[in-house]
Amino acid sequence: MGEVEILAVSQNHELFSRTIAGLLFDYFVEKGIEFYPTGSFTQEKEGVASAQADESYCIGTLKKTPDLSIEVVFTSGTLSKLKRYQELGVPEVWFWEDGLLTLHHLRADGYERIYHSEVLPDLDIDLLTRCLLMTSRVEAVREFRRAISQGQ
C-alpha cells in the first residue's frame, strides 16, 4: 500500500531550501561544473515510487534521474524518503534537518551515510553548513564565495 504525503511548506523551509540552492549555484559556477538545477520536479518510477525533492541537480548532463536530491526536513520522513529515492536510483541524497546536513550515497545494498559528497567531492560540507546557519544571507553568500574561490 502506498503512502500519501501532505505538505505544508513553511517560510523557514523555503528559506533554507532557496539558500542551499543559491550557494550551490555559486559553487557550480565558481568550480566550472556544468549542472542542471531540476528543482522539485516529480521523480517517478510508475507504480513503484515517487518523490519530490526540495532541490535536485543533474551534474554534467541532463538526465531522467538527478545525481543529487536535497530534502529540507522540518517534520519527519528521512528514512521513508530514502527508500523512495533508492527505488528511483538517485545516487546521492542530502537532508537538511535541525541545522545539520546528512549525506547518503546509494550503494548496491542501499544508502550509506557519508560525510563528504561523492557527487561533489570538492565541496566542503562544513563550510556549506556554517554558511546556512549564518543569520545574514548577504554575509553567508560572501563567506561562501570567498572560501570556494580560495579553494578552502
Number of C-alpha atoms within 10 A of each C-alpha: 3 8 8 6 8 6 7 7 9 9 9 11 17 13 13 20 21 14 16 20 18 12 18 17 15 16 20 16 11 12 13 9 13 12 16 18 16 19 17 16 12 11 20 17 14 8 7 10 17 18 18 17 24 22 21 26 23 19 18 11 12 15 12 9 18 24 22 24 25 24 24 23 16 13 9 10 12 16 8 10 18 21 14 18 26 20 15 19 16 20 19 27 26 24 20 21 17 10 11 15 18 19 20 21 21 18 12 7 7 15 19 13 14 14 14 17 19 15 15 16 9 14 19 17 18 13 15 21 15 14 21 24 13 13 9 11 14 10 12 20 19 13 17 23 16 12 14 18 13 8 11 11
